[in-house]
């Protein structure tokens, strides 16, 4: 169970690394424009905000990787950062789009259940 929990925590962390790359480096590139369904003008106007958001996603990933690196002593760190991801995902789903609930919050919630059960 612990191995499965750690694998899912790692998947959530890797997703947040991907979000960091999308928001910090690809926001105004074809993949970023398609992913976030925006025009080049919209992307240009919000690029700095997106980069800031990407940085926060990087901090979430770093926290999850930190928790994983601590082994069994990292449970509370993983729980904290998974809760942060869930809150961010629920807020994003409520304010931006429902898809965020499934892409961000649901994987983190599943990971949290497994971490707590391990």
C-alpha positions in Angstrom: 0.0 0.0 0.0 2.8 2.4 0.9 4.5 1.8 -2.5 1.3 2.5 -4.3 0.7 5.7 -2.2 4.2 6.9 -3.0 3.8 6.2 -6.7 0.6 8.3 -6.8 2.3 11.1 -4.8 5.1 11.1 -7.4 2.5 11.2 -10.2 0.8 14.2 -8.6 4.3 15.9 -8.1 5.1 15.2 -11.8 1.8 16.7 -12.9 2.7 19.8 -11.0 6.1 19.9 -12.7 4.2 19.7 -16.0 1.9 22.5 -15.0 5.0 24.6 -14.1 6.4 24.1 -17.5 3.1 24.9 -19.2 2.5 28.0 -17.2 6.1 29.4 -17.0 7.5 28.5 -20.4 4.8 27.4 -22.8 2.0 29.8 -21.8 2.1 31.7 -25.1 3.3 28.8 -27.3 1.0 26.6 -29.3 0.7 23.9 -26.6 -0.1 26.5 -23.9 -2.6 28.3 -26.1 -4.3 25.0 -26.9 -4.2 23.7 -23.4 -5.7 26.8 -21.8 -7.9 27.7 -24.8 -6.8 31.3 -25.2 -5.7 33.6 -27.9 -2.1 34.9 -28.4 -3.3 38.3 -27.2 -4.9 36.8 -24.0 -1.7 34.8 -23.3 0.5 37.9 -23.8 -1.7 39.9 -21.4 -1.6 37.2 -18.7 1.9 35.8 -19.2 3.4 37.2 -16.0 0.5 36.0 -13.9 0.8 32.5 -15.4 4.5 32.4 -14.7 3.8 33.2 -11.1 1.1 30.5 -11.0 3.6 28.1 -12.5 6.1 28.9 -9.8 3.5 28.0 -7.1 2.9 24.7 -8.9 6.6 24.1 -8.7 6.6 24.7 -5.0 3.8 22.1 -4.6 5.8 19.6 -6.6 9.0 20.3 -4.6 7.0 19.8 -1.3 5.7 16.4 -2.5 9.2 15.3 -3.7 10.6 16.4 -0.3 7.9 14.4 1.5 8.8 11.3 -0.7 12.5 11.8 0.0 11.9 11.6 3.8 10.5 8.1 3.6 8.2 7.1 6.4 9.1 10.3 8.2 7.6 12.3 5.3 4.0 11.4 5.8 3.0 14.7 7.4 4.8 16.6 4.7 3.0 14.6 1.9 -0.4 15.1 3.7 0.2 18.9 4.0 1.2 19.3 0.3 -1.5 17.0 -1.0 -4.1 19.0 1.0 -2.7 22.2 -0.6 -3.1 20.6 -4.1 -6.7 19.6 -3.3 -7.6 23.1 -2.1 -6.0 24.6 -5.2 -7.8 22.2 -7.4 -11.2 22.7 -5.8 -10.7 26.5 -6.0 -9.6 26.3 -9.6 -12.6 24.1 -10.5 -14.9 26.6 -8.9 -13.4 29.7 -10.5 -11.8 28.6 -13.8 -13.2 25.3 -15.0 -14.5 22.0 -13.7 -11.8 20.0 -15.5 -9.3 21.2 -12.9 -11.2 19.1 -10.3 -10.4 15.9 -12.2 -6.9 16.8 -13.4 -5.6 18.3 -10.1 -7.8 17.7 -7.1 -8.9 14.1 -7.8 -5.4 12.6 -8.2 -4.3 14.4 -5.1 -7.3 13.2 -3.1 -6.7 9.6 -4.2 -3.0 10.0 -3.2 -4.0 11.5 0.2 -6.4 8.5 0.9 -3.6 6.1 0.1 -1.0 8.0 2.2 -3.3 8.0 5.2 -4.2 4.3 4.7 -0.5 3.2 4.4 
